[in-house]
Amino acid sequence: MLNWLKKQFSSVGNGVTAMDAKPQVPDVTAAPVATTASPADLALQSYQEGKLEEALAYYQQALLDHPEDANLYNRLGDVFYDQQNYLKAEAQYRRALELKPEAPEILLNLGLTLDALGQFHNALACYERVIQQQPANHLACFNLAVTLTSLGRVDEARLAYEKVLELKPGFSHAHFNLATLLQQLDLIEQATEHYQLTIAADPQYFAAYCNLGVIYQSKGMLAEAMEQYRQALRIYPQHMQTQHNMGLVAIQLRQFEVAVSHFQQALSLQPDFAEAMISLGDVSKAQNRLDDAEAWYRRAMAAQPGLSGVYCNLGVMLHERKQYLEAIAVYQQGIANDALSVMLYNNLGNTYSMLNRYTEAEECYSKALQLGSDVTETYTNMAGLLAGQGKMEEAENTYRQAVKLDPAYAQAYSNLLFMLNYEPDRSAEAIFEAYQEYEKRYAKRYQNEILHFDNDKSRHRRLKIGYVSPDFCRHPVQYFLEPLLSHHDKSLFDIYAYAQLSVADAVTARYQTYADHWIETGGMTDVELVQRIREDGIDILVDLAGHTANNRLSVFARKAAPVQMSWLGYGYTTGLTAIDYFLTDETSAPAGSEHLFAEKPWRLQTPCYAYRPAPGMGEVSTLPALSNGHIRIGTLTRSIRVNHKTIRVWAEILKRLANAVLVVDSANYQDANLRLALIDKFAAHGIQASRLDIGFHSPPWDTLRALDIGLDCFPHNSGTTLFETLYMGVPYVTLAGRPSLGRLGSCILEGLGRPEWIAHTEEEYIDKVVALAGNLEQLASIRAGLRGEMQGSALMDEPGFTRKVEVAYRAMWGQWCETPASSL
């Protein structure tokens, strides 16, 4: 009996154990037995043929003739052991030891049986007794190591396995078990070495190939992982989990049809294999076959209702499709089946947050943190929720807790930077210091990886421009990006779009027509994307996301193209010196502000945007104040921009305009508690609730039509809504503040030709609003002509803006071409 195959320490992850691999005990073909064979001989023959009940009867008969034969009791114990009747096996082995004390083989068998019964300390004593008699008994040392592992005494177990390998070099099972132990200790390189030694000792060792594949897969060595899984399936093609693992690697390699083949094979081996159904859903989602994805996810839910991952995947997909109520229902169903799932509570909180149901979102995040206080993503989400409610100090502390928990989680720090942009009491210099810290933490490490570029330095050739964005879809970015991409001179510029998309839509289809080359990057690692960009020969690479979600800043940190630039999607510096330029204008980044950017500000003539209005906005109305009998001033902005400074200034305006009503309209204010909190803050300044109109309307065009004067926020100005406000005939007043995000309102008004609406102090802001409100005839005249002014201005000159950008690209390229090779 091969005692050392009876029990193995299992692997981690999606690997397998030696027993899963079903190693074969060599066949022992019994010689023909004479008719006069004894019961003991017949028992042994039956046992070797796997006829355990016959063997049991023969051994019991043999014991009637030889009741003091220790070997017969030992073999009878083997029969009971193989029947998994461990209590009876133990009794037989102990009887054998009474007759033959300290017999090594019997002690080994008793130890294995006690292991099976969970009596690890007693099993350990058996193996130690054998080793005292036979120090070179590698089987006893091996079993000792297995049991030490079961007791959690991993350091002793490791030494014991090493002793086994001294006694029996090349012992494949010892190499394998030591490898699994090292893998659990996260000593991956040493584990890899011992899996390789396992295979060298036994090229048919199925489980070693599987676990080595898991290691390579976790390290992103996908070709190597695939090869190990192929070798495993060569030995055991019916192994369902390995078929599934090969499919997972194929997904990472973007080999979707190969992945589907392996998942289908896994399902053919086990039709209720829910993980394979989930993976088929993931493939369908990656191929944008969302209905098929949903069907697979729901089939997995039916097959294994307690599997929380499927509810997460389906819920996320529904959320991304903006089917928020359906997502909530799925998450709640998942929680009903697994009330301890951190990610289900986290994801449910995300969807509540998207619906601006902040109280419910906070409850979900709190529950998730109660269940798993070390989940960085949940801390990050909670921080974003707090920031959206204006609880800046709490939000910052929570973001920093997320960064502390996982210092490598760059997105948490990006979110912190995003929040700091809205901080009303921090200087521009202090905020920029946080951006510099981002580079130290997450980007400096790549500087030594930057390679030389061999791009053709012809200054006037057709340039390859690469745009990198997660927002090539329905998103506010489209109102400024489409005007540029749709007017590029294709004879001079070859356009590449690197799309980091979650869901494609009709806007995506339009973007695809603007690009000469469309590359979906969702499945690419940073290293793979850098390699692809270099292979494409991109001359100028443009970041359109900054620190927003799903950015690829780590690609830019590795210097994927000779010239790199950031623009549009974020509005401020990335903090990365590997990005050469930040595209801006003289108003947004005035002279003297260069020290607040990691990149060199490349200034266009103001503005640094061209705006294309959304369809369906409708016509400009007459001035509402002429018929209302009161004036309506206000903003359509997210709650994070409304702070104690804006509230104080707006309250003073209301005091000076006794007939004015303040409108604050945003999706965030669907949350009743947030509305009440804002009302209370104004009450502290003596403003009654009757003077406030706080809510949310979508689409917002009628809300804008009902406004007389717009109010920009500060120190972080509003964004797209400022363009929309002007387009609906509503003038706004802005306060010029910190460079870039604090001067967006000024950039727009300078581009329009209306600098008189730009204030430089809070008092001037108040005076300008009061002055506009004091002359309704002039205000009505402004309203009637404002859309025409805008359409005739640089703000909506799409071809003109595109030419400005293309001239900038050509100049940037010329500067790179003139730079000595030693300086690049």
N, C-alpha and C positions, 0 to 999 in steps of 0.2 A: 504494500500500500504506500503510495507516494504522499506521506503525511504533509510534506511541505507545500502541496498544492491544495490542501483542504481549506486554507484560510489565507487571504491576501489583504493588504491594506489598500483601500480603494483610492483611485485617482481623483483629481480635482476636475472641476468644470465639466465638459462634455467628453472627457476621456472615458476609458473603460478599465476594469480590473483584469487581472490575469484570469480570473474565473469566468468573466464575461466572454473572454476569448475562447473558452472551452479547449484548452490544450489537451492533446490526446495522450492518454496513458498507452504505452506500447502494447499491442495485442500479444496475448500469451495464449497460444493455442494448445490446449491440453492434449496430451498423448492419449490414444485409445485406452480406456480403462477396462481391465478384465472384469468379468462378471463377479469376481470375488472381492472387488474393491470394498474397502472399509467405509463406514459412514463418514469418517473424517475426510477420506479422499473424495467421496461424492460431494461432501459439503464444499470443499475447496473448488472442485470443478464447477459446481452450481454458482458459487460466488463469482468466479472468473467469467462466467457466462452472463452475469447480471441477474440470475434467478434467485433473488434474495430470500423469498419465502421458502424455496426448496433448501437453500443453504442453511437457513435457520432451523428447519426440521432435522436435517442431517447432523448439524452440530449438537443439537439437544440430544439426539439419539447417541451420538458419540460420547457425550458426557455421562450418559448412563453407564457406559462401559468403563470410562476413564474419568471419574469425578475429581481426580486430583491433578489433571493435566492443565497446567497454566496456559500452554499455547492454545488449547481449545477455547478457554475462556477469552483469551485475547482476540482470537478470530471471531468468536461469537460477538464480542464487542464491536468488531469492525462491521459486522452485518447490521447491528442496531444503529451504528453511527451512520452508515450509508442510507438507512431508512429514516434518518434524522430523529431517531428515538434516543436522544442523548442521555436521558436519565437511566435507561436500561443499559446503554453502552457503558456509562460510568460504573454501574454496578458490576458489570462483567470485568472491566479493567481492574477495578479494585479487588475483586476476587482473585484475578490472575496475579496481582501483586502480593496478595497474602501467601500464595503458593510459591511465587518466585520474586521475592523482594528485590527492589532496585534494578529490575531488568530494564535496560535502556529503551528497548522498543515499546514495552508496555507503558513506561512512564511517558514516552512521547505521545502515545495514543491517548492516554488519560489527559495529558495536557491539552491536546487538541479538543477533546470532548469538553473539558472545563472551559476552554475558550468559547466553544459554541454555546455553552450555558451562561456565558457572561461572568464566569468566576475567574477573572483575569489574574488575581493575586495567587490563587491556588494553582492555576496553570503555570504561572511563572515559577513557582516552587518546583514543579515537576521538571521543567526544562533545566533549572539550576542543578537539580540532583543528577540529571544525565551528564551535564557538563562537568560536574565534580568527578564523575567516573571516567568520562571520555572528553577531555578538553578539546580534542580535535574533531568532535562530532559536529560537522557543519550544519546538519539538519536541526539539531537541538539549538544551536546558536541562531539559526534562521528563525525558528519558531519563537525563540526568546525575543528577537527583535520585533516580530509581528505583535507579540503580546505587549511589549513595552510601548509600542505605538498606540495600541488600544487603550493603554492606561494614560496616554498623553505625555509619556516620558520620552519626548522626541530626541533629546540629546543623547540619552542612553541608547535609544533605538538606532540612531545613526551610527554610533560607535559599534553596536552589535553587528549591523550589516557590514560595516567595514571589516570587522573581524571575520565574518563569514567569507568575504572575498579574499582575505589573506589565506584562509584554510582551503578555499576552493576557488581559485582564480577563474574568471570567465563564467561563473555560476549565474545564468541569465536571470533567474527569478530574484536573486539577491540584488543584481543591478537594477532590475525593474522596480522592486519595492523601495530601494534606496532612492531611485529617481522620483517616485511619487511622493516620498517623504520630503525630499529637497524641493519639489515643486510646491508643496503646501507651505514650506518655509520661505517661499518666494526666492529661492536660490536657483534662478532659472538657468543660468549658464551651466551650473554643476548638474542640475537635473537633466538638461539636454545631453550632456556628456554621457551620463549613465544610461539614458534611453538608447543612445547610439551604441554603447557597449553591449546593451541587451540584444540589440539587433545583430551586432557583430557575432555574438555568441550563439544566437539562434535567429537566423533570417526569417523564420516563420512565426516570430513572436508578434502576433496580431496587435495586442494591447499596446505594445511599445510604439508601433507606428501611429496608432490612434492618438496617444498622449503627446507624442512628439508633434503631430499635426496640430493639436490644440495649442501647444506652445508657439509654434511658428505663426499660427493664425492670430494669436493674441499680440504678437510682436509685429504684425503687419507684413510678415514674410509669406505672402499669399501663394506664390508659385511653389515654394518649399512645402507649405502646408498641404497644398493640393497633391503634391507628389507622395507625401506620407499617407494621406488618405487613400490614394490609388493603390499603394502597396498593401494597405490594410484590407481593402476590398478584394484584392487579388487572392488573399488568404481566406476571407470570410465575406463573400459578396452579399450575404443576407443580413448584414449588420445594419439595422435601421438607423441608428444614431450617426454612424459614419456617413451613410448616404446623405443624411440631413446636414452634417457638417460640411460635406463637399458642396452642397447647395449654398450654404451660407458664404463659403469662400467665393463661389462663382458670383454671388450677388455683389460682393466687394470688388470683384474684377469686372463688374458690369456685364457679365456673361449671363444674361437673364434666361435665355432658352436652356442653357446648360443647367442653371440652377433649378428651373422648373422640372427638368428631367430627373434630377436627383431627388427632389421633394416628392415627385409622383412615385418614384421607385420606393422611397421610404413609406409612403402611404400604401403602396401595394403590399408591403411586408406587414404593416399594421394599419388597417383602415381607420382606426380611431386615434391615430397619432396627431394630437392637436397641435403640437409645435410645428409639424410640417404644414398644416393648414394655415397657421399664422404666417409662416414663411412664404407660402404661396400668395397670401394676402399682401405681404410686403413687396413681393416681386410685382404683383399687379399694380400696386400703388406707385412703385418706381417707374412703371411703364405708363402711368397716368390712366390706367384702366380701373377707375375708382369704384365702379359698380361691382366689378369682379372682386376687387379687394374687399369690399364690404361683405360680399357673399362668403368669401373664404373665412373672414374673421367671425362671422355669425355661425358658420358651420363649426369652427373651433370652439366657440362658446357653448354650442350644444353638445359637443363631444366631451368637453372637460370644463364644466361651469366654474370650477374653483380656480382656474388658471388666470391670475390677475393680469398677466401681460397682454392677453388678447383684448381685454376691455381697454387697457391703456392705448394699444395700437389703433383700435377702431375709434376710440374717443378722440385721439389726436387727429385722425384723418377727418372725422366729422367736424371738429373744431376748425381745421384748416379750410374746409369747404364752407365755413361760416354757418354750419348747421348746429348752432350752439345748444339749442334745447335738446336735440337728439344726442349730442355729446354728453350733456348732463345726465340724461336718462341712462346711457350706457355706463358712465362712471358709477352712478348710484346702484345699478344692477351689479357691477363688479364688487362694490363695497359690501353689498348684501351677501355675496359669496365669499369675500375675503376682507373682513373688517380690519385687518392688520396691514393692509397694503399702503405703504408710504406714498408710492407713486400715484395710486388712484386718488388719494386725497389731494396730493399736489396738483395733479392734472385737473381735477374738479375745481380746485381753487383758481387755476388759470382761466378756465372757461367762465366761472363766475366773475372774475376780474375783467375779462373781455366784455362782459355784459354790464360792467360797472355796478355789479352787485357786491360792493366791497365788504359788507358785514359778513355775508356768507363766504366770500373768498378768504377773509381773515380767519374765520372759523376752520375752514379746510386746511389752510397752511399751518395753523396752530396744532390741529390734530396730527398732521403729517410730522411736524417737529416733535410732538409728544411720542409718536411711534418710532421715529428715527432722527435723533437730534444731530446726527452727523451728515445730513443730506444737504450738500452745498446748494443744489438747485433750488430747494425749498426756501432756504434763507434768502437767496437772490430774488425769488419771486415775492416773498414777504416784504423785502426791502422796496421793491418796485411799487408794491401796493401802498406802503407807508408814504413813499415819496409822492405818489399820486394824490394823497390826501393832505399834502403839505406838511407832513411830519418829517422834516428834513433831517433833524438830528437822529431820530430813531432809525430812519432809513439808512443814513450813513453808517451808524453803528452795526446795523444788520448786514449791510454789504461787507463791511470789514470783517465781520464774523465769518461770512461765507469765504472770503479770501483766506482767512486764517485757517479754516478747516481744510481747504484745498488750494494751496498756493499756486498750483499749476492751472487752475480754472480761470483762464483769461477772461471769459465772458463776464464773470462776476465783477472783475475790476473794470471792464468796459462799461458795465451798467452803472457802477459807481461814478465813473467819469461823466456819463450821460446825465446823472442826477446833479452832480456838482455844477454843471452848466446853468442850472436853474437856481442855485443857491443865491439868495438876495444879499447876503452880508459878507460874502467872501470876495477878496480882490481878484482881479484877472491874473495877477502874478501867482497868487496862492493856488488858483485852479490849475494854471499851467504846470506848476510843480508836480501836481498829481499825474499829469500826462507824462512828464519826464520820468516819473517813477514807473509808469506802465512800461516804458521802453526798457528801463533797467531790468524789470522783472521778466518780461515776456519777449523781448526782441533782440537785445544785445547779444544773446547767445548765438544768434544766427550770423553775426557779422563775419565770422571766420569761414562760413559756408559759401559766401558770395563768390561767384566765378566770373571770369573774364567774358566779355561779350564780343562776338565776332560779326555783329551787324554791319552791313555795308554802309560806309560813312558818306555816301553820296548825299549831298544836302537837298537836292531837288527831286529825288526819286519819289515814287509812290510809297508813302509811309504806312506801316501796319499799326493800327490803333486798337488796343484791346480794352474793352469796358467790362469791369467785374462788378456784378451786382446780384443780390438776392431778390431784387424788386422789379424784375422784368415781367411785371404782371399788373393787375389793377392795384394802384398804390399812388399816393400823392406825387411821388417822384415823376410819374408819367407826364404831368402837366408841364414839366421843364426839360425832361430828357427826350421826349418825342420830338419837340421842336428842333433839337440839335441833330439827333440821329437821322431824322427824315430829310434833312437838308445837306448832309455831308456830300462833298464833291467826290464821287467814287473814282474819278479818274486820278485823283491825287491822294486818296486815302482808302486803304483796304480795312474794312471794319470787322472786328472780331467781338462777339458777345460771349462772355463766360458767365453762364447763368446758374446761380445757386438757388434753384427754385424748389419750393415745397409743392405748389399746385400751379399748373399752367391755366390760362384763361384766354379770352378773346384778345386782351391787350398783349399777351405773350405772342399771339399769332402775328400781331402788327409788328412787334419788335423783331420777330424773325425775318420779316420782309426788309427791315432796315439794315440788317447785318449781312455781310458777305459770308461769314462763317459763324455758325451757332454751336456752342460747346456747352453741354450740360455738365456741371461740375459737382453735383450733389454727392456722388460716390467717390470723389477723388480726395486723397489725402493732400495735405499741403505740399509735401514733397512731389507727389505725382502732378499736381497742378502747376507747380513751378517748372517741372520738366516739360509739361505740355506747352506752356507759354513760351519757354525757350525754344522748343522744337518748332513752334509756329513762327518764330522769328519776330515777335512783337517788338516794335520800336518804342512805343509809348503806351504804358499801362495805366489805366484810370480807375481808381477806387471810387465807387459810388455809394459806399455804405458807411465808411468811418467806423464808429464803435456801435452801430446799430446791430440788431439781431442778425445772425448768420453771416457776419462779415468774414472776409478772408485776409485779415490784416497780417496773419502769420506768413502768408504768401508774399506780401509786399515786404515784410521784414527780411525775407530771404533774397530780396532784390531779383525779381523775376524778369525784369526788362531794363534796358539801359536808362530809360527815362520813366519815372513814376510820378503820378500826380493824384491828388485827391480833390473831389468836387461834389457838391450837391447834396448827397444823401444824409450828411451829418451836420455840416455847417460850421465846423471848427476843426482845429488841428487834430491829426491822429496821434501826435506825440512821437511819430516814427521819423527818425532822421534818414532812414532808407528811402523814404518817399521824398522826391526832390522838390516838388512844387505843390502849393495849395492855391487852386484857382479862385481868385476873388476879384475885388475891384477897389478903387481908391476910397470909396465911401465905407465899405465894410471893414477894410484893413488899412486905415490911414497911415501915412508915413510916421515912423516912430513906434509902430506896434510889432515890428519884426521879432522882437524878443519874446513874443507870446505865441510863436509858432515854431514847431520842430522843422517844418518844411520852409522853403523860401516862398513867401507870398508872391504869386504871379498876378499882377493887377491888370485887369481889363479896364477899358473905359466903362464906367458905371452905366447899366447894371451888369452883374455877372450871371444873369438868367434871362431867358425869354419864356414868356408864359402863354400857354394855350388853354383857354377856358374849357371846362367840362361841358359836354353837350346838355341841353335841356335847362340851362340856368334861367332862361326867360328874359323878359324885357325889364328895363329900369322903370321903377314906379315914380310917381310924383312925390314930393317931399311929404312924408307922413305928418310932420308937425303942423302943416297948414290945415289939416282937418282934425287932428287929434286933440288940439288944445294943449298939448304938452310935448316935450321933446324927449326922444328916446336915444340914449347913448349906450354903447355897449361893445361887447366882444364875443366872438365865437372861438373860444380857446380852451385847451385842456386845463384842468384844475391845477396841475403842477406849476403853471405859470402865474397863478394868482397867489400873491404873498402879502406880507404885512405892509410892504411899501406900496404896492398897487392899491390895496384896500384903503390905505390912508389917503392916497391922492384921489382916488375915485370918490371917497366919502367927502372930501373937501369940495370936489366939483359939485356933488349933489347938494351940499350946503349952499353953494353960490348960485345954483340953478334950482330955484324952489319948485319949478314945474317939470323937473326932469325925472325920468325913470331910468334906472340902470338895468340893462339886459346882460346877463351872463348865461350863454347858451352853449352847452357842450355835452357830449355823451356821458362824461363823468358824473354829471349832475342828475343822472337817472337814479343815483343812490340817494335815498331820502336823508340819511344821516349826514352825507356830505353837503346837501342843500342846507340843512339846518345849521351845520357848523359855519357855513359861509354867512348865513343870516345873522348868527350870533356875533361873528367878527365885525360885521357892519354895525350891529347894535352897540358894540363897545365904542363906536365913534359917533353915536347918536343918530344913526340912520334907521328909520323904521322899516319893517319888512314890506310895507305897502309901497315903498320906493324902489323895490327890487323885483325883477322878473327873472327868476333863476329856473332853468329847465333844459330840455333838449328837444330839438326838432330836426328831423331828417326826411328829405333833403333840406338844407338850411336856407334855400333861396328866398322863401317867403319871410323868414326871420330877418335876413339881411334887407329885404325890401321894406321891412317895418322899422329899420333903424334910420336915424337922421345923421348921427355922427359915430364913427368907430373909435374905439380906444385900443391902442396897442399895449401889450404887456411889457414889463421890464423887471429885472435886467435882461431876461431872455425874451426877445421879441416873439410874436406869433410868426407863423410861416405862411402856408398856402392861403389861409383865410384872409390875410392882408390883401393878396392879389384879388381874391374873390370879392372882398368888401369894396375895393375900388371899382371892379368890373360891374358891380350892382349899383354904382353911382354914389357910393357912400364914402366921403372923405374920412380919413382917420388921422389922429395925432399920435406921434411916436416920441419916445425919449431915447436919444442916442447915448449908448452906454459902452459896455465892453466891446472890443473889436469882434467882428464877425456876428455871432449870435445876438449880441446886443445892439447891432447896427443894421440888421436885416430890414427893419421898417424904414430906416433912413435910406438904405440902398434903393428900395422900391420907389420911394418918393422922389429921390434924385433922378432916377430913371424916368419917372413920369414927368418931371419938370415942375414938381411942387415942393421945393425945399422949405417953403414957409410953414409947412405943417410939422416940421422937425423941431423938437424942443431939446434943450441941453441941460435943463434943470427941472426938478419937479414943479417948481413955481411957474416956470415958463410953460410946462405941459398943461397945468391947470388953466393958465391964462389963455392959451390957444384954444382949448376946448370951449371955454366960456365965451370967447370972442366969436367963434363959429356959431355957437348957439344963439348969440345975441343979434344976428342979422339973418332972419329966415329968408328974406328975398335973395340975398347973396347965396345962401346955402342951397336954395332951390335952383338957382342958376348953375351953381357948381354941379349939382346932381344931374341936371339935364345934359350937361356936356361932358361929364367925366368919362363915360365909356368911350366916347369918340376920342378924347384926349389920350386915353390909354392905348386905343387901337393904333393911333398915329405916333405913339412914342416908341422908344427903344425897348420898353417892356414887352412888346408883342411883335417886335421885328425879328421873326424867326430866321430868315436868310441872313440878315445883318449880324445877328448874334453868332450864327454858325461860322460866318467868315471871320469874325473876331477870334473865335476859338481856334479855327484852323490856322490863322496867322500865328497865334500863340504856340500851337503845336510845332509849326515850322521853325519858329524862333528857338523853342526849347531844344528841338532836334539839332539845330545849327550849333547851339552852345555845346551840346554833347559831342558833336563831331569835332569841334575845335579843342576839346579837352585832351591834353596829352594822355596817351595810353597808360602811363605810369600812375596817373591820378585817378583813373576810373576804378 
